Amino acid sequence: MKRTYYFLLLLVAIVQACGKDNTPSGGEGNGEYTIDWNDAADSSSMSLTDNFWNASVHYFNSSSDGNNNFQYWPQAHALNVLVDAYKRTGDNTYLSIINQWYDGVKAGNGGSFLNHFYDDMEWNALAMLRVYDATGDTRFKTAAETVWSDIQTGWNTNGGGGIAWNKSELYSKNACSNGPAAVLAALLYERFGDESNKEWAIKIYNWEKETLFNPASGAVYDNLDAKTGEIKTSWVFTYNQGTFLGAALELYKITGDKSYLNDAVKAADYTLNTLVNSNDQLLKDEGSGDGGLFKGIFIRYFSELIKLPDLDSGTQKRYLTFLKHNAEILWREGTNKQQVFYSTYWKTKPVSATGLTEQLSGSMLIEAAALLLANP
């Protein structure tokens, strides 16, 4: 039944891709068909489960052609897409996979959710906390809190503080291990009221802002090598922009301090002004592998900023227009509609197979469009 429904959704997507109707997108009179974002998200997220979910080992394969090498950190983002789809639809197909994910990913990671890389653990803890929020399943809450306890061991005085990138390089202090940690601590405080988590969120954020954030431009630098004192200012990625603005946003929510919101806007504006292709205003291609996930992570936290009631209306409209433009180009031009596959550049269709990370970024954008554009 599930596969029959999936092919019906694909048929809808193909009709939308080829047909025209009398309601041009954006009211511009340009003859473009109107995208039904809920239908697009249905076919997108179901493509993820049908083409990447490994029903034998209960985790997501690393490519659509059946490569079942286990990669820990993308599992978190796949889980996040499942949560997006489940919250949007209430479809128990997604809930069933979410429940299987718990044991499958735990087994694939060696029997626990603890890992050598602090940032990887942060992502899985964040995703499991979202599952708890959506379902009330306390397994996921307990696992997230266990992982959070281990993450705290990554804080050390090298470089003046900050969470290390991994357990064998305690001198490497990276944006990727501090932004998500601050988000996680803030969310745990917001959910359960432990003041120590609020203190952790502020402490981690302050270190990242003072060390890796350029307040003049809004750029978030990738890392500090505490052995040499070198800050990698040439590495600026959508991923780190997204996690920094996400941390700033969560701290604004729990403190009401407007300076955090200003930081979030500054980081978002840098991304829209700098980390895009100037000719088409699409978020830039950051490659496959780990880089395939970068844009999707930015979109996740950028979407949360757009939803914030306190964001001024002009900024919200500008951000929503940017997200809509990227989503429309992806769906109209960059989606292989036969399989609903995405590539690393949102204007280029993959020919046949694609990787999990780039598929996830596209999936996150389409789910964000359904969230923000389907019922404006």
Salt bridges, closest charged atoms under 4 A:
GLU32 OE1 - ARG332 NE 3.51
ASP42 OD1 - ARG88 NH1 2.78
ASP50 OD1 - LYS2 NZ 3.25
ASP50 OD2 - ARG3 NH1 3.90
ASP84 OD1 - ARG130 NH2 2.91
ASP84 OD2 - ARG300 NH2 2.81
ASP133 OD2 - ARG191 NE 2.80
ASP137 OD2 - ARG139 NH2 3.05
GLU145 OE2 - LYS141 NZ 3.30
ASP150 OD2 - LYS167 NZ 2.64
GLU190 OE1 - ARG191 NH1 2.69
GLU250 OE2 - LYS253 NZ 3.40
ASP263 OD2 - LYS209 NZ 2.88
ASP269 OD1 - ARG318 NH1 3.02
GLU304 OE1 - LYS253 NZ 3.87
GLU304 OE2 - LYS307 NZ 3.20
GLU328 OE2 - ARG332 NH2 3.75
GLU367 OE1 - ARG88 NE 2.86
